Amino acid sequence: MKETKKTNSGKNYDSVQLGKLDGIKDYTLRFSPDVVIPGKVFVGQLLGTTGAELSFQSFAPGQDSGFLHAHKNHEELYFILKGEGVYQVDGEVFPVSEGSVVRVSPEGKRAMKNTGKDELLMLCVQYKGNSFDAQDLTDGIILDEPLHW
């Protein structure tokens, strides 16, 4: 089983190295003795994220999520990085492919399946639903400081 590695850390940052994205399939996530998900890795805890969780998942041709799931509080964004498949939310099934982004509210019953001939690679960003407001649109600050490369 492949393991994530923290590569750098400082007062205001952490970084990890997952390896090449075509190696995501070599990770295994163990939720419990009964729930083992091949090709899935979470990175938020290792990064020390405080407002979101991130996971990558690889689906082999024909592979699906294995189960429907929903959340109590967390909204999710699914970014399809490679491949093609179908996504199901509340019984509605629609196609997804490289470049697709799907947002699902916490209570949405969701699952995904690879319907293509090659790997489907997905990045999921999970965060607390209804936590952003108009003030967050102006949260960024451009600093008047030089870049040092």
Disulfide bonds with the S-S distance in Angstrom:
none
